[in-house]
Amino acid sequence: MAGLLQVRDALALRGSAQAQQLSHSLATPLPLVQAMLDRLTAMGKVERIEQDDGACLSGSCKKIGRAHV
């Protein structure tokens, strides 16, 4: 199970990721990853990116729930 620093580092390596992706790659329960992302956001270490799914026609845009360092 990953800790706060592992979540931050995994996110830094990817640039951006969905909580579900981080949960899977770190073998950590999704609710725990979401709580850690919330904490990192409150600390100002990551930024939550929210985007309307209809705003990107190319398919390469970030989806709702992603965060980045």
C-alpha positions in Angstrom: 0.0 0.0 0.0 1.4 3.4 -1.0 1.8 6.5 1.2 1.4 10.1 0.5 4.9 10.5 -1.0 4.5 7.5 -3.3 1.2 9.0 -4.7 2.9 12.4 -5.2 5.9 10.8 -6.9 3.8 8.6 -9.2 1.8 11.6 -10.2 4.9 13.6 -10.8 6.3 10.8 -13.1 3.1 10.8 -15.2 2.4 14.5 -15.2 -1.3 13.8 -14.7 -3.4 10.8 -13.9 -6.8 9.7 -12.7 -7.1 8.5 -9.2 -8.2 5.1 -10.5 -5.0 4.8 -12.5 -2.9 5.6 -9.5 -4.9 3.2 -7.3 -4.2 0.4 -9.8 -0.5 1.1 -10.3 0.2 1.6 -6.6 -2.0 -1.4 -5.5 -3.7 1.0 -3.1 -7.5 1.2 -2.5 -9.2 3.9 -4.5 -10.8 5.7 -1.5 -7.3 5.9 0.1 -5.8 7.3 -3.1 -8.6 9.9 -3.4 -8.1 10.9 0.2 -4.3 11.3 -0.3 -5.0 13.4 -3.5 -7.4 15.6 -1.5 -4.7 16.1 1.1 -2.0 16.9 -1.5 -4.4 19.3 -3.1 -5.0 21.0 0.2 -1.3 21.2 0.8 -0.8 22.9 -2.6 1.4 20.0 -3.9 -1.0 19.0 -6.7 -3.8 20.6 -8.7 -7.1 19.1 -9.6 -7.9 19.4 -13.3 -11.6 19.3 -14.2 -12.6 19.4 -17.8 -16.0 19.0 -19.6 -15.8 15.7 -21.5 -17.5 17.4 -24.5 -14.8 20.1 -24.7 -12.2 17.8 -26.3 -12.9 16.2 -29.6 -9.5 14.7 -30.2 -9.7 12.3 -27.3 -6.3 13.4 -26.0 -7.6 15.8 -23.3 -7.4 15.2 -19.6 -10.6 13.8 -18.0 -12.4 14.9 -14.9 -10.8 13.7 -11.7 -7.2 14.0 -12.9 -4.6 15.8 -10.9 -1.2 17.0 -11.8 1.9 18.2 -10.0 
